[in-house]
Amino acid sequence: MEEKKKLTKKQETFVDLMVYQDYKQTKCAHLAGYENPGVAATRLLSDQQYAHVQEKIMELKAVQRAKNEITFEGIATKLGEIRDVALADGSYGPAVTAEMARAKLAGLMVDRKELKIHKIDNMSRDQLENRLKELVLENQIILGTSETVEDDKDLIEDQTDQE
């Protein structure tokens, strides 16, 4: 069985920079202290001689992914904690918001938005009349006729003129 090679200080620094920083491989090699960072980075990441470096990078990246993984349980737990803290603090608005977010996460609540776009320019007269009837029924508009009422009584004069 082959013994695992240990990382040198430069390799450790390179691995840490590759995993925990948002740098390109050449910059990681430069910051780790390599004289020819482009060549060093390419070799460290692809040459079979440095498989132990590549394995360490993959291992640490897997740990990072697991740590930052977003799961249903994790989010639900965190939102529950936020709700509990908000309730204890008397902040009911944030507590309700957290609880609604938990309900949405569980699929119990869905934001539904419908966009209806009707172009009346493309409708025939019959289609337009039918659509107007639908809108009247949906919005409970009472259609009727109006009549004008004539008042034969004299108009009441403005009382400010009588002073």
Secondary structure as UniProt FT lines:
FT   HELIX           9..20
FT   HELIX           25..32
FT   HELIX           37..46
FT   HELIX           48..50
FT   HELIX           51..68
FT   HELIX           72..89
FT   HELIX           92..106
FT   HELIX           120..122
FT   HELIX           125..138
FT   TURN            139..140
FT   HELIX           159..162
//
